[in-house]
Amino acid sequence: MVLPEERGAVWVPRPEVETIREVPERVVLPASSAESLERALDPTWPGLRRARLGGWVLRQGSGVTGRANSVLAVGDPEVPFEEALSLAGGWYEGPVTLQAVVDGRRAAEALAAGFVAAKPTIVQTRSVAGPPAADPEVVGEDAPDGVWRSICGVSGGLLSEVTAAPARYLRLDERAAGRVAVAGQWAVLTCVAVIERERGRGLGRRITRALLAEAARLGARFAALQVEESNAAAISLYASEGFEEHHRYCYLSRPR
């Protein structure tokens, strides 16, 4: 069996197989396409239940975050668009939300089918080469402790989605925190938070740098993060730390 990323599995009858070898992992670089990067980052926030529909990835979590509860609509579902939506709806047993690259083919198809776009989000990337030095005041754990959860406002269903993939959970005493997960050569920074009374004191920058240092320690070559278009302060902070816009995505669903 060959399982390409951008389409469904290809089954080869055993009598026709002459050689078997493991296909090396595809190298995804900052110059790669938006769809390639989305596939590379997906394992860092996978949801609790997953399925493939051709090149699409169906993800279901606890109903909290967009990425864990949507179809990653990249690649070819190998059936007509409306049929793909019907099959996905059967899997979810309810309405379907797509995560698609802004201005991409799938977003255009969804909009033409009456879907409405929401939460436009910027994906920013940078190299991890020459990361900041580790911050001696930052502590890291393999699971989020109570202080981390309090800083980041994580509980209930959100906690199950946050912890669905292996990650490191860093915090700067009781003031700032963040999460970094690695898939292949990519580290993804998420849940970056500073408690309200400590904002404006550079703690967001410190925890971001600590996450980058941790990404380097874990062997990542590149880092990425997602930030909503409306969050101008975060976009500016990350840009000042060397992150550049790679692409934008949005969520699309039919009006209810």
Buried (B, 14 or more C-beta within 10 A) or exposed (E): EEEBBBBBEEEEEEEEEEEEEEEEEEEBBBEBBBBBBBBBBBBBBBBBEBBBBBBBBBBBBBEBBBBBBBBBBBBBBBBEBEEBBEBBEEBBEEEBBBBBBBEBBBBEBBBEEEBEBEEEBBBBBBBBEEBBEBBEEBBBEEEBEEBBBBBBEBEEBBBBBBBBBEBBBBBBEEBBBBBBBBBBBBBBBBBBBBBEEBBEEEBBBBBBBBBBBBBBBBEBBBBBBBBEEEEEEBBEBBEEBBBEEBBBBBBBBEEE
